[in-house]
């Protein structure tokens, strides 16, 4: 424990007596309390909890005096989450998780560019989903997925958020295979989950947690590819062809390219078997990708538009649903992020 705590407490009390309206004095005091709680003997939950509770009161005071103090909301949420973790799956824990989530929400409102707060928000929702009644679980999980996804969109190589998204999708796949009732089949969810775990592992190959998770999900990838699925595409030689010439066909993504495979809706054929066909296929090299984004251009056929900006110009494709589009966007983005990091 912090031996200087009584001394520091005295210092903060006198600072607050001199200037009772100083949010920084409360904020700094809360930080010291929170740090002391982290260093408490792990076996003495009660003293850790009371230090965190005291820190929370100081954060509350700091944010009352300065409602735009991002760091105070963020660290306050962490302190509340730590208190929730000590309480297992109880009603009290549920209320604390909800408070922590509200504070992460507030932090993100104050600073949109905060991937770490979004990631923690997602984790809080994941914890909450394990406590609430089953009927509320799906909605909370869907929200957690969107928070992890937002965190990754702000920081493409944020391996923790990438891994967390993989685990939450894996959990959703398990639930769906037991009870049904999701819009996406368990197998799709498992293979989606595997993409994120594989990407986290590629970004941090020495993390043993990622290594063992990858062993668990590896068989769920459509190897040798990372992703196989359907997109609606224009003819390869006419990217702005009239809608009637666009076709829904199979695409495969591996670590070097996104490739249109065949126009029949059968299983993927080996790419080299296509050479004798006269028809040209769309192929995007990962090395040429500049960015990927959603695209709601009216000139595209109806559906969820995807734009891949490449060094040779844009490639437009259309996914079946917005949910399916999210999966393609993330997968392409992760592949080029890993490529760009030279992994």
Buried (B, 14 or more C-beta within 10 A) or exposed (E): EBEEBEEBBEBBEEBBEEEEEBBBBBBBBBBBBBEBBBEBEEEEEEBBBBBBBBBBBBBBBBBEBBEEBBBBBBBBBBBBBBBBEBBEEEEEBBBBBBBBBBBBBBBBEBEEEBBBBBBBBBBBBBBBBBBBEEEEBBEBBBBBBBBBBBBBBBBBBBBBBBBBBBBBBBBBBBBBBEEEEBEBEBEBBBBBBBBBBBBBBBBBEEBEEBEEBBEEBEEBBBEEBBBBBBBBBBBBEEBEBEEEEBEBBBBBBBBEBBBBBBBEEEEBEEBEEBEEEEEEBBBBBBEBBEEBEBBEEEEBBEBBBBBBBBEEEEBBBBBBEEBBBBBBBBBBBBBBBBBEEEB
